[in-house]
Amino acid sequence: MVLKIENTQITDWKGYKGRPFLISGPCSAETEEQVMETARQLAALNQVSVFRAGIWKPRTRPNSFEGIGSEGLKWMRRVKQETGMLIGTEVANEKHVYEALKYGVDMLWIGARTTVNPFTVQEISDALQGVDVMVLVKNPVNPDIELWVGAIERIAGAGITRIGAIHRGFSTYEKTLYRNQPNWQLPIELRRRIPDLPIICDPSHIAGARAYLHEISQKAMDLNFDGLMIESHIDPANALSDSAQQLTPNDLKELLTRLIMRNPNPDDPKLLDVLGELRQQIDIYDDHLLDLLEKRMKIAEKIGMYKKENNITILQSLRWDEIIRRAVIRGQTKGLSAEMIDGIFKAIHQESINHQMRVMNNER
């Protein structure tokens, strides 16, 4: 199903200064001086569309810095008055919405921990009824596309027309290079579901470290994301929250100068012909893959029948481990990542189990 949301073109949003639509500022508002000086330096770049700062910070453990609270909204309002930049912050409940709007906040976003709770998202949506404000929805903590789409639908149901999504990565128990796994296929699927929805990438929360911010930002631009949300602080090393992932405004400027902006809609006839031929080849190989998968599932069904006749359990863990190890090794020799091979074969294995279950239950 493709969801249609009207009037979401980011080029029509207030503050738009060109691609990428840039949202930047400190993870948290800490002091008035810190907020104002960061804002002044970011305004001087003339590339930031919205100045961001966390006012209320949902922390995993108690007794951590949980934000300065509504006092920080006064500083944000001063930023808007003195620099002309629009201002934005995260809201986690309806009280936050009312407080932020009272101080003239132009952009609100729903955080990853809030997106997972439809009740809270609905309360926020109810508080937004009849309000003209930009609203972004971060992906849920875990990779659940339905929760993400559902939250966006709830905001749209409040009559908000300037809606976008923020891709901030997904939590994982596995130790990885980044703080949160990008799982790029999820925002790609979101764009397929809602083609006109602006998508902002949050490299800061995906990376968790300054060293990876550029490569993630470039990946987002290569995937034709509409904007970036990058945290910036005048003194990152001494920030009260997420110090490792924040850049100084000057370092942000350097990152932006290195970004390569590619053309999302080429119009060169020769180039389009070449791309068309290559895409036809991709279509042929995709058809081959589907044919092979069909044949593989038929073999799985025969195995299921044999297991049924001999009263053998469907799941054979040692055999499964052997398949994965072999596939990863062979895949890497062919230039394929272990992550991709693991994901593909887990899906194939699950489908094989489903086919064998149907055989066991006489549902063929």
RODO-2510 file (C-alpha; in nm, 4 decimals, decimal comma):
residues 364
     n   res          X          Y          Z
     1     m     0,0000     0,0000     0,0000
     2     v     0,1319     0,3447    -0,0934
     3     l     0,0351     0,6207     0,1511
     4     k    -0,0289     0,9661     0,0066
     5     i     0,0350     1,2708     0,2228
     6     e    -0,0367     1,6079     0,0656
     7     n     0,1853     1,9180     0,0652
     8     t     0,5019     1,7585     0,2004
     9     q     0,7488     1,9075    -0,0521
    10     i     1,0438     2,0167     0,1588
    11     t     1,1379     2,2858    -0,0928
    12     d     0,8229     2,4687     0,0226
    13     w     0,9085     2,4512     0,3912
    14     k     0,9980     2,7627     0,5857
    15     g     1,3710     2,8118     0,6185
    16     y     1,4618     2,5980     0,3165
    17     k     1,8062     2,7016     0,1904
    18     g     1,8732     2,4215    -0,0550
    19     r     1,9746     2,0593    -0,0345
    20     p     2,0530     1,9292     0,2155
    21     f     1,7870     2,0801     0,4410
    22     l     2,0133     2,1231     0,7412
    23     i     1,9098     2,1028     1,1062
    24     s     2,1915     2,1638     1,3515
    25     g     2,2637     2,2639     1,7061
    26     p     2,3645     2,1044     2,0357
    27     c     2,2300     1,7735     2,1585
    28     s     2,1125     1,9598     2,4691
    29     a     2,0580     2,3198     2,5652
    30     e     2,2880     2,3565     2,8672
    31     t     2,3356     2,7264     2,9330
    32     e     2,2159     3,0432     2,7641
    33     e     2,5725     3,1316     2,6677
    34     q     2,6348     2,7876     2,5123
    35     v     2,3105     2,8014     2,3123
    36     m     2,3606     3,1573     2,1877
    37     e     2,7265     3,1187     2,0882
    38     t     2,6595     2,7912     1,9072
    39     a     2,3686     2,9553     1,7273
    40     r     2,5733     3,2578     1,6229
    41     q     2,8469     3,0415     1,4751
    42     l     2,5963     2,8203     1,2931
    43     a     2,4079     3,1202     1,1575
    44     a     2,7346     3,2491     1,0120
    45     l     2,7538     2,9353     0,7931
    46     n     2,4339     3,0489     0,6192
    47     q     2,3419     2,6834     0,5540
    48     v     2,1438     2,5875     0,8631
    49     s     1,7678     2,5968     0,8093
    50     v     1,6668     2,5049     1,1655
    51     f     1,8608     2,5483     1,4892
    52     r     1,8015     2,2462     1,7130
    53     a     1,8572     2,1869     2,0835
    54     g     1,7274     1,9222     2,3204
    55     i     1,5122     2,0726     2,5968
    56     w     1,3834     1,7503     2,7503
    57     k     1,6197     1,4537     2,7235
    58     p     1,4877     1,0997     2,7730
    59     r     1,7757     0,9168     2,9395
    60     t     1,8156     0,5417     2,9816
    61     r     1,9281     0,5685     3,3453
    62     p     1,8058     0,8027     3,6214
    63     n     2,0293     1,0750     3,7618
    64     s     2,1669     1,1562     3,4154
    65     f     2,1279     1,5022     3,2630
    66     e     1,7653     1,5034     3,1491
    67     g     1,7602     1,8469     2,9924
    68     i     1,7283     2,2013     3,1200
    69     g     1,3511     2,2033     3,0725
    70     s     1,1292     2,4933     2,9701
    71     e     1,3920     2,7498     3,0749
    72     g     1,5851     2,6531     2,7636
    73     l     1,2921     2,7511     2,5431
    74     k     1,3537     3,1145     2,6390
    75     w     1,7076     3,0812     2,5015
    76     m     1,5742     2,9178     2,1856
    77     r     1,3323     3,2061     2,1341
    78     r     1,6224     3,4474     2,1685
    79     v     1,8145     3,2493     1,9020
    80     k     1,5237     3,2977     1,6642
    81     q     1,4989     3,6682     1,7394
    82     e     1,8713     3,7447     1,7098
    83     t     1,9835     3,5141     1,4272
    84     g     1,6687     3,4706     1,2205
    85     m     1,7116     3,0921     1,2180
    86     l     1,4056     2,8785     1,2776
    87     i     1,4141     2,6694     1,5947
    88     g     1,3236     2,3070     1,6656
    89     t     1,3219     2,0547     1,9470
    90     e     1,2051     1,7042     2,0387
    91     v     0,8753     1,6539     2,2198
    92     a     0,7815     1,3408     2,4113
    93     n     0,4319     1,4256     2,5351
    94     e     0,1486     1,6736     2,4891
    95     k     0,2806     1,9034     2,7664
    96     h     0,6058     1,9416     2,5721
    97     v     0,4051     2,0340     2,2613
    98     y     0,2129     2,3098     2,4403
    99     e     0,5298     2,4473     2,6030
   100     a     0,7280     2,4486     2,2770
   101     l     0,4522     2,6173     2,0790
   102     k     0,4128     2,8804     2,3501
   103     y     0,7731     2,9876     2,2846
   104     g     0,7361     2,9950     1,9057
   105     v     0,9177     2,6715     1,8176
   106     d     0,8894     2,6168     1,4399
   107     m     0,9738     2,2478     1,4177
   108     l     0,8930     1,9585     1,6491
   109     w     1,0048     1,5991     1,6216
   110     i     0,8987     1,2810     1,7898
   111     g     1,1894     1,0774     1,9227
   112     a     1,2641     0,7101     1,8642
   113     r     1,1518     0,6105     2,2136
   114     t     0,8204     0,7896     2,1665
   115     t     0,7446     0,6619     1,8161
   116     v     0,7105     0,3094     1,9559
   117     n     0,4107     0,4112     2,1706
   118     p     0,0942     0,4736     1,9643
   119     f    -0,0901     0,6095     2,2692
   120     t     0,1689     0,8815     2,3263
   121     v     0,1932     0,9626     1,9556
   122     q    -0,1861     1,0028     1,9455
   123     e    -0,1765     1,2383     2,2449
   124     i     0,0879     1,4475     2,0685
   125     s    -0,1215     1,4421     1,7502
   126     d    -0,4272     1,5627     1,9421
   127     a    -0,2215     1,8491     2,0847
   128     l    -0,1189     1,9478     1,7295
   129     q    -0,4729     1,9825     1,5966
   130     g    -0,5069     2,3086     1,4025
   131     v    -0,1398     2,4047     1,4475
   132     d     0,0810     2,5219     1,1575
   133     v     0,4178     2,3697     1,2453
   134     m     0,6736     2,1384     1,0851
   135     v     0,6728     1,7906     1,2405
   136     l     0,9286     1,5132     1,1946
   137     v     0,8959     1,1536     1,3130
   138     k     1,2073     0,9575     1,4056
   139     n     1,2189     0,5881     1,3294
   140     p     1,1326     0,3646     1,6256
   141     v     1,4204     0,2234     1,8294
   142     n     1,3788    -0,1195     1,6701
   143     p     1,3358    -0,1772     1,2942
   144     d     0,9552    -0,1761     1,2711
   145     i     0,8312    -0,0036     0,9542
   146     e     0,4657    -0,0318     1,0599
   147     l     0,5215     0,1665     1,3804
   148     w     0,7042     0,4334     1,1806
   149     v     0,4302     0,4618     0,9175
   150     g     0,1604     0,4509     1,1859
   151     a     0,3122     0,7437     1,3751
   152     i     0,3334     0,9460     1,0532
   153     e    -0,0310     0,8650     0,9770
   154     r    -0,1352     0,9862     1,3220
   155     i     0,0450     1,3186     1,2715
   156     a    -0,1130     1,3554     0,9282
   157     g    -0,4498     1,2866     1,0878
   158     a    -0,4017     1,5977     1,3018
   159     g    -0,4034     1,8104     0,9860
   160     i    -0,0277     1,8693     0,9823
   161     t     0,0864     1,9035     0,6187
   162     r     0,4588     1,9694     0,6609
   163     i     0,5557     1,6212     0,7789
   164     g     0,8886     1,4457     0,7425
   165     a     1,0747     1,1451     0,8780
   166     i     1,4100     1,1222     1,0535
   167     h     1,6279     0,8171     1,0014
   168     r     1,8441     0,7845     1,3155
   169     g     1,9322     0,4166     1,2954
   170     f     1,8195     0,1179     1,5011
   171     s     1,9338    -0,0357     1,8268
   172     t     2,1099    -0,3703     1,8173
   173     y     2,2592    -0,6034     2,0758
   174     e     2,5461    -0,6806     1,8433
   175     k     2,8697    -0,4849     1,8674
   176     t     2,9002    -0,2789     1,5492
   177     l     3,1024     0,0088     1,4110
   178     y     2,8198     0,2551     1,4698
   179     r     2,6116     0,3448     1,7726
   180     n     2,2941     0,2471     1,5859
   181     q     2,2636     0,0238     1,2815
   182     p     2,1667     0,2257     0,9702
   183     n     1,9531    -0,0497     0,8137
   184     w     1,9208     0,1696     0,5050
   185     q     1,6560    -0,0594     0,3567
   186     l     1,4032     0,0647     0,6148
   187     p     1,4017     0,4326     0,5076
   188     i     1,4120     0,3135     0,1462
   189     e     1,0975     0,1104     0,2145
   190     l     0,9431     0,4130     0,3868
   191     r     1,0014     0,6183     0,0716
   192     r     0,8392     0,3461    -0,1367
   193     r     0,5381     0,3541     0,0949
   194     i     0,5172     0,7365     0,1059
   195     p     0,6949     0,8624    -0,2096
   196     d     0,6692     1,2370    -0,1406
   197     l     0,7641     1,2244     0,2265
   198     p     1,0820     1,4219     0,3064
   199     i     1,3410     1,2077     0,4838
   200     i     1,6111     1,3596     0,7031
   201     c     1,9130     1,1543     0,8061
   202     d     2,0508     1,1912     1,1594
   203     p     2,4193     1,0902     1,1192
   204     s     2,4952     1,1905     1,4790
   205     h     2,2790     0,9192     1,6342
   206     i     2,3682     0,6575     1,3743
   207     a     2,7421     0,7170     1,4158
   208     g     2,7779     0,7927     1,7827
   209     a     3,1252     0,9252     1,6990
   210     r     3,2544     1,2222     1,5009
   211     a     3,4817     1,0055     1,2844
   212     y     3,1872     0,8519     1,0975
   213     l     2,9671     1,1565     1,0451
   214     h     3,0909     1,2403     0,6960
   215     e     3,0594     0,8903     0,5515
   216     i     2,7048     0,8528     0,6843
   217     s     2,6068     1,1991     0,5594
   218     q     2,7457     1,1176     0,2147
   219     k     2,5586     0,7870     0,2081
   220     a     2,2356     0,9697     0,2891
   221     m     2,2924     1,2183     0,0080
   222     d     2,3770     0,9354    -0,2342
   223     l     2,0419     0,7773    -0,1413
   224     n     1,8687     1,1068    -0,2216
   225     f     1,7676     1,1940     0,1344
   226     d     1,6332     1,5470     0,1644
   227     g     1,8309     1,6688     0,4617
   228     l     2,0631     1,6122     0,7549
   229     m     2,0323     1,6626     1,1286
   230     i     2,3835     1,6984     1,2692
   231     e     2,4550     1,7921     1,6282
   232     s     2,6899     2,0866     1,6797
   233     h     2,8300     2,2293     2,0023
   234     i     3,0876     2,5023     2,0676
   235     d     3,2725     2,2708     2,3106
   236     p     3,1790     1,9085     2,2290
   237     a     3,4337     1,7539     2,4652
   238     n     3,2550     1,9089     2,7626
   239     a     2,8961     1,8597     2,6443
   240     l     2,6569     1,7273     2,9086
   241     s     2,5136     1,4667     2,6697
   242     d     2,6435     1,2733     2,3671
   243     s     2,9748     1,4564     2,3581
   244     a     3,1412     1,2033     2,1246
   245     q     2,9019     1,2609     1,8348
   246     q     2,8930     1,6419     1,8261
   247     l     3,0940     1,8714     1,5979
   248     t     3,2024     2,2289     1,6423
   249     p     3,0329     2,4653     1,3935
   250     n     3,3661     2,5025     1,2141
   251     d     3,4043     2,1245     1,1779
   252     l     3,0468     2,1074     1,0512
   253     k     3,1343     2,3629     0,7842
   254     e     3,4298     2,1469     0,6764
   255     l     3,2088     1,8368     0,6600
   256     l     2,9556     2,0162     0,4413
   257     t     3,2223     2,1354     0,1965
   258     r     3,3300     1,7727     0,1436
   259     l     2,9816     1,6437     0,0633
   260     i     2,9273     1,5467    -0,3007
   261     m     2,5756     1,6331    -0,4170
   262     r     2,4636     1,4050    -0,6976
   263     n     2,1883     1,4639    -0,9503
   264     p     1,8748     1,2683    -0,8506
   265     n     1,7096     1,3156    -1,1915
   266     p     1,9588     1,2841    -1,4807
   267     d     1,8319     1,3986    -1,8201
   268     d     2,1233     1,3002    -2,0476
   269     p     1,9664     1,0639    -2,3102
   270     k     2,2860     0,8580    -2,3507
   271     l     2,3201     0,8134    -1,9759
   272     l     1,9550     0,7150    -1,9448
   273     d     1,9991     0,4578    -2,2237
   274     v     2,2967     0,3008    -2,0471
   275     l     2,1112     0,2946    -1,7141
   276     g     1,8086     0,1439    -1,8872
   277     e     2,0150    -0,1398    -2,0331
   278     l     2,1829    -0,2126    -1,7009
   279     r     1,8476    -0,2111    -1,5213
   280     q     1,7136    -0,4604    -1,7732
   281     q     2,0041    -0,6878    -1,6843
   282     i     1,9180    -0,6470    -1,3159
   283     d     1,5562    -0,7447    -1,3933
   284     i     1,6756    -1,0596    -1,5713
   285     y     1,8962    -1,1622    -1,2782
   286     d     1,6127    -1,0896    -1,0337
   287     d     1,3887    -1,3236    -1,2341
   288     h     1,6623    -1,5893    -1,2177
   289     l     1,6866    -1,5442    -0,8410
   290     l     1,3112    -1,5932    -0,8026
   291     d     1,3221    -1,9067    -1,0167
   292     l     1,6055    -2,0461    -0,8037
   293     l     1,4214    -1,9633    -0,4821
   294     e     1,1126    -2,1421    -0,6121
   295     k     1,3222    -2,4518    -0,6839
   296     r     1,4888    -2,4303    -0,3421
   297     m     1,1524    -2,4180    -0,1649
   298     k     1,0320    -2,7246    -0,3532
   299     i     1,3382    -2,9110    -0,2231
   300     a     1,2583    -2,7793     0,1270
   301     e     0,9077    -2,9217     0,0940
   302     k     1,0489    -3,2624    -0,0016
   303     i     1,2750    -3,2463     0,3045
   304     g     0,9692    -3,1559     0,5133
   305     m     0,7834    -3,4582     0,3806
   306     y     1,0793    -3,6850     0,4650
   307     k     1,0983    -3,5389     0,8172
   308     k     0,7268    -3,5949     0,8652
   309     e     0,7431    -3,9551     0,7497
   310     n     1,0362    -4,0224     0,9835
   311     n     0,9083    -3,8159     1,2774
   312     i     1,2039    -3,5702     1,2699
   313     t     1,1828    -3,2128     1,4018
   314     i     1,1846    -2,9359     1,1434
   315     l     1,4608    -2,7233     1,2983
   316     q     1,8080    -2,8770     1,2763
   317     s     2,0362    -2,6183     1,4407
   318     l     2,3692    -2,7754     1,3458
   319     r     2,2683    -2,7912     0,9805
   320     w     2,1561    -2,4274     0,9928
   321     d     2,4877    -2,3141     1,1450
   322     e     2,6713    -2,5033     0,8719
   323     i     2,4681    -2,3332     0,5984
   324     i     2,5356    -1,9845     0,7374
   325     r     2,9098    -2,0388     0,7843
   326     r     2,9463    -2,1788     0,4351
   327     a     2,7391    -1,9016     0,2770
   328     v     2,9280    -1,6226     0,4538
   329     i     3,2675    -1,7624     0,3531
   330     r     3,1663    -1,8130    -0,0096
   331     g     2,9894    -1,4776    -0,0231
   332     q     3,2925    -1,2864     0,1002
   333     t     3,5078    -1,4420    -0,1728
   334     k     3,2574    -1,2909    -0,4182
   335     g     3,2712    -0,9429    -0,2683
   336     l     2,9468    -0,9786    -0,0693
   337     s     2,9232    -0,8557     0,2902
   338     a     2,8700    -1,0984     0,5758
   339     e     2,5846    -0,8761     0,6966
   340     m     2,3972    -0,9108     0,3666
   341     i     2,4560    -1,2859     0,3393
   342     d     2,3411    -1,3369     0,6976
   343     g     2,0222    -1,1363     0,6369
   344     i     1,9368    -1,3075     0,3084
   345     f     1,9941    -1,6593     0,4352
   346     k     1,8013    -1,5993     0,7554
   347     a     1,5035    -1,4925     0,5424
   348     i     1,5449    -1,7947     0,3135
   349     h     1,5735    -2,0248     0,6144
   350     q     1,2565    -1,8833     0,7675
   351     e     1,0683    -1,9303     0,4393
   352     s     1,1988    -2,2895     0,4178
   353     i     1,0688    -2,3557     0,7695
   354     n     0,7312    -2,2083     0,6700
   355     h     0,7115    -2,4440     0,3696
   356     q     0,8081    -2,7430     0,5822
   357     m     0,5492    -2,6474     0,8453
   358     r     0,2775    -2,6459     0,5811
   359     v     0,3879    -2,9923     0,4685
   360     m     0,3817    -3,1158     0,8287
   361     n     0,0276    -2,9800     0,8694
   362     n    -0,0962    -3,1056     0,5316
   363     e    -0,1417    -2,7487     0,4009
   364     r     0,0435    -2,7842     0,0697
***
